[in-house]
């Protein structure tokens, strides 16, 4: 069946029409029956697996990496929601998981590079046998090329315990270059103490 079309304007040559799905992407989608509209959003990076142990102990070891293309933060209020999930082994060993924004380097299995900002963390946990979940937001503010972002720690939960949130932080990632987001684990005693299963970067316009 033909796709529905939206009339843009009238001319003596006839109506100019485009496919309605295209116009919704360009002009925004209606929110309910009111006049408010919202731009599109969706996942730009998703990683999932049956369970991978942290690749080393005694340091912030990279478990997963997402790289934002250059120019991602091009206008104010362009934003991301980053979520990661996994589990801790049931013992009293100290374990810490972090989401780090804009480290200098991040290679899975190696220690994360310096210069990044921890935007979410479980804190040092000495319990286990439960799942963990971290969520953080990063939003662009300021003008194009100002290299100004705001990181907001949204969630940190281990089992049924909700851990303390970090304060909002201003970050200065260079927006004309790719930007790294790293998920790290610090298993002080055993690499099997930390398992990760899922990481998602959801883009919001």
N, C-alpha and C positions, 0 to 999 in steps of 0.2 A: 504494500500500500504506500502511496506517496507520503513523504514527511510533511508535517504541518509547517506553514510558512508565516512569517510576520511581515506586515507592510511597514516600510520605513517612511515613505512619503509618496505623494501623488504627482504625476507629471502628465502632460498632454500625450505622452507616448505610452502611458500605462503605469501601473504600480511597480515599484521596485521592491522585490521581495528577497529574503534570505531564509535559510533553514532555521527554524526556531531554536534548535539546540545550539547552533552557533551564536545566535543573538543572546542567548542566556549566558553563554560563556563570556561574551564580550561585555554585556551590560549588567550582569548579575542576575541571580535567580531570586524570584519572589519568596519572601518569608511569610508563609501563611496567606491570609487574605488581605493583609495590609500593604502599605507602600514600601516597606523596608525590603532591601535586597542584600544578598551576600554573594561574594565571589566564590569560585570553586576552591575545593581543598581535597587533599588525598595523600596517600603514602608515596614518598619518593625514595624510600629505602626500607626494605623489610628483610630481616634475617631470622630464620628459625631452624631448629634442629632438635634431635631427641635428647640432647644434653651433652655439653662439652665442658671438660674440666679446665680450670685456669692453667695456663701453660708454664707456670713457674711459681716460686714462693719467695717471700721476704721482700717484695717490691710491688709497685702498681703495674701489674702485667696486663697487657692488652688482650682482651677476649674477643672484641668485635670492633669494627671501624666503619663509619659512614663518612663519606667525603661529599661536601656540598660544592657544586660547581661554582666557578667564579661568577660573580654578578647575582647570586641568589638573593642577597639583601640589597635590592636596588631602590626601594622606596620605603618610606616610614610605615610602620605597622605590618610589614611583611614578617610572618612568624613561623616558628616550628614548635611542634611538641615531640619530645623524645622520650620513649618508654623502653625500659629493659626489664626482663624477668628471668628468674632462675631459682636456685635452691642452695641451702647450706647443709653440709653433712652434720649429723647429730653427734656433736662432741663439744668440749669446752675450749677448743682452739680459737684464737682470734682471727676474725675474717672481716674484710672490708671491701665493699664494691662502690665504684664511683662512675659517674658520667663526667667526662672532661671535655670541655669545649675549647677548640683551637690550640691543642698542643703542637709543638714544633714537628714532632714525628709520632707515628703510631703504626706499629707492625704487629700483627697478631702473633702472640707467643713471646714478644719482647717487652722490655720495660718501656713505658710511655715516655715520650720526650718532654722536656720542660716547657715552661711558658704558657701552659694552658690554665683554664679556670675550671675548678670543680663546681659543676652546676647542680649536682645531686649526689648524695652519698648515704649509705646505710649507717655510716659511723662504724666504729670497731665493735663487732658483735662476737660474744663468747658463748652464745647458745646456738642451737642448730636443729636439724630435723624438720625444717620448714622452708617455705618459699620466701623469696624477696622480690620486691618491685620498686623501681625508681622511675620517676617522671619529672621532666623539667621542660620549661618553655624558654625559647629565645626569640625576642622580637627586635626588629630593626627600629631605631628612632633616629631623628635627624635627617639631613639631606643626603642625596646620592653621593657616595664617595667619602662620607664623613667618618666611616669605620667606627660606627657607634651602635652597640647592641645592648639589650637588657636581658639578663639571665634570671629566671625565676624558678626556684625549686618548688615543685608542686606536690610531690609525694615521695615518701620514703617509708616503706613498711616491710617488716620481717615477721612472718607468721601473723599473729594477731596483735603485734606491737607496732604502733606508729612511732617512728623515730623523729627527732627534731629536724625542722627545716632550716636550710641555710637562708641568710638574708638575701634580698635581691642584689644583684651585682651588675655593674656596668662593665662591658667587655669591649675590646677594641680590635677585633679580628679585621684583617685587611680584606675588604669586600670585593676588590678586583682580582683576588686570588682564590683558589680552592680553600675551603675551610674544613678541618678535620674534627669529627666528633668521635671520641674513643670511650668504650666501655672497658673498665679495668677491674681486676680483682687482686687483692693482696691476701694470699693465704700464707700466714706466717709459718705454719707447721707442715701442712700437707697440701699438695696441689689438688687433691680430691675433695678438699673442704668446700670449694666453691664450684658450682655448676651454673652455666648460663644456657638458656633455651631460646630467648626471643629478644629482638631489638627492632624498634620501629621508629622511623622519622616521618612525621605527618606534617605536610606543608599547609599553611593557612595564609590566605591573601588578605 
